[in-house]
Amino acid sequence: MNRETAALHLAYTRPDAYGALSVPVYNNVSYEFADAQTMSDVFCNRIKAPDYSRVANPTVTNLEQRVKVLTGAEHVTAFNSGMAAISNTLMAVAGQGGNIVTSWHLFGNTLALIGRTLLRFGVTPRLCDLTNLAEVEKRIDEKTCCVFLEIVTNPQLEVADLEALASIAHKKGTVLIADSTVIPFTETHLGDLGVDIEVLSSTKYLSGGGTSLGGLVIDYGCKPEFNQRLKQEQLFNFGAYMPAQSAYMQTLGLETLAVRYRQQAANALALAEALQNVKGIVRVDYVGLPNHRFHDLAQRQFGPTAGAMLTFDLESQQACFNFLNRLKIIHRATNLFDNRTLAIHPASTIFGLFGDKEKRVMDVRPTTIRLSVGLEAVEDLLSDIKQALE
Ligand SMILES: *Cc1c(COP(=O)(O)O)cnc(C)c1O
């Protein structure tokens, strides 16, 4: 089956009593057992069946199974947000005295998780330039728990050379963990590029309509103890599993993901091309533009599309604020990959609590607008942008 077909036709493992065609939402907490022995067998993992919805739920398992088939992964675990997926993954690979080799160019909360929260538990961040392979190799030592990166960074649009970084990580005995939120797994096979664990915020493309929070951990066979720790220890002890209602909405999102994504990526490319000739815009960044510094690398790794996130720069921060205030169709909002187009000024919002010096290191400029391009007609988006710049 092709992935488009599989996304629609993968059945749930145990059909419900009425033969419902879409997956039922199991909004229950507990499950009853036929007898005491079966109950013991399920609790002790001798029989695979749900026992308590903090750690297992048929609606969530169905989503995990579908993602597993679509990605070819060994294990998939769904969490209640992207940050829960990332924090649980890092807590499963890292421990006291270890270090994480990563970049300044990270989603703000991920940077704070690694730079602040995990530091309190004795895990040291090693921030480096991931485009400098020699530097990365030097920063990995026997205490390195993982190399962590985002496949296309937000908002800098830096693309990681996954094959090169995976081979360095593996040579030095560690694993590569990649946040793939900006390019969905329907377009690329990160496992084939050497990524050991893929994490993503399913709040974004998967959910699509901005209906629900979620996160996925896609394990390509990292190490047996990783999956064991995630499922047998952390789901129980941290309690951040995806709720059934969210899994239902995200399963619906998964069924139309590839179609929505390809249209959004096509819209982003058309818009990026047009914005290069709009008065008042001094710079346009989109990985899909042939003149972008990471265009070729992105095409090689992710195929012909380059996501639906682009940035452009105006003369000043004030010009950015004026622009945002005048928008009529495009929404001032912080989500990514909603069906609607969303605009934000990252320096004063997502990165607003970082200092100016930190923002310079992170390459978050006061003149940048970030656009998450939706499914509207490009013509309408362009005219909204033009009128807001006047
Ligand atoms: C949004 C986002 C996250 C966090 O996801 P939530 O679902 O909001 O917790 C992590 N990484 C990236 C790249 C994101 O865009």
The ligand as an ORCA input file, in Angstrom:
! r2SCAN-3c Opt
* xyz 0 1
  C       5.409     23.969     18.502
  C       6.724     23.296     18.513
  C       7.116     22.499     19.598
  C       6.250     22.340     20.836
  O       5.062     21.702     20.556
  P       3.731     21.870     21.481
  O       2.808     20.898     20.863
  O       3.300     23.298     21.384
  O       4.147     21.506     22.870
  C       8.343     21.882     19.531
  N       9.163     22.022     18.467
  C       8.821     22.787     17.414
  C       9.760     22.897     16.263
  C       7.608     23.448     17.397
  O       7.275     24.218     16.344
*
